[in-house]
């Protein structure tokens, strides 16, 4: 989670957060809407948002892994597999 003061009218608020894997994240908040995390709409959206974030993180980690393998190894692709 992260916390930052609500931005004033026409202003932005920014901050940093440390992600579970130790990476840093920079964020900017342009507006705040009052609400509750216990509302049905918020609860329904949280699961999908969390799943989407996890998928994006996994894709980024896998991409970095493949890039590192290609950088440190000789990789030969079988072109017939991609036809």
C-alpha positions in Angstrom: 0.0 0.0 0.0 1.0 3.6 -0.3 -0.2 6.9 1.1 0.0 10.5 -0.2 -1.8 13.7 0.6 -4.8 14.4 -1.6 -3.9 16.8 -4.4 -5.3 20.3 -4.4 -7.5 21.4 -7.3 -5.4 21.4 -10.5 -2.4 19.9 -8.6 -0.7 16.5 -8.5 0.6 14.6 -5.5 3.5 12.2 -5.9 5.3 9.6 -3.8 7.3 6.4 -3.8 6.6 3.0 -2.5 8.6 -0.2 -2.1 7.0 -3.2 -3.8 7.0 -6.7 -2.2 9.9 -7.8 -4.4 12.0 -4.9 -3.2 11.6 -2.8 -6.3 10.7 0.9 -6.1 7.6 2.5 -7.6 7.0 6.1 -8.3 3.3 7.2 -8.4 1.3 10.3 -9.1 -2.2 11.0 -7.9 -4.2 13.5 -9.9 -7.6 13.2 -8.2 -9.2 11.5 -5.2 -12.8 10.3 -5.1 -14.5 9.5 -1.8 -15.5 5.9 -1.3 -15.1 2.8 0.7 -13.1 -0.3 0.0 -16.0 -2.3 1.4 -18.5 -1.1 -1.2 -19.5 -3.8 -3.6 -18.1 -1.9 -6.6 -14.7 -1.5 -5.0 -14.6 -5.1 -3.8 -15.4 -6.4 -7.3 -12.7 -4.3 -8.9 -10.0 -5.2 -6.4 -9.7 -8.8 -7.4 -9.4 -8.1 -11.1 -6.9 -5.3 -10.5 -4.8 -7.4 -8.3 -4.8 -10.3 -10.8 -3.9 -7.9 -13.6 -1.0 -6.4 -11.6 0.3 -9.9 -10.8 0.2 -10.9 -14.4 2.0 -7.8 -15.6 4.6 -8.3 -12.9 5.1 -12.0 -13.9 5.4 -11.0 -17.6 8.0 -8.4 -16.8 10.0 -10.9 -14.7 9.8 -13.6 -17.4 10.9 -11.1 -20.0 13.9 -10.0 -18.0 14.8 -13.7 -17.4 14.7 -14.4 -21.1 16.7 -11.3 -21.9 19.4 -12.3 -19.4 19.6 -15.8 -20.8 19.9 -14.4 -24.4 22.6 -12.0 -23.2 24.7 -14.6 -21.5 24.2 -17.6 -23.7 24.1 -18.7 -27.3 20.4 -19.2 -28.1 19.3 -20.9 -31.4 15.6 -20.9 -32.2 14.0 -23.5 -34.3 12.2 -21.3 -36.9 9.9 -24.2 -37.9 8.2 -24.0 -34.5 7.0 -20.5 -35.4 5.5 -21.3 -38.8 
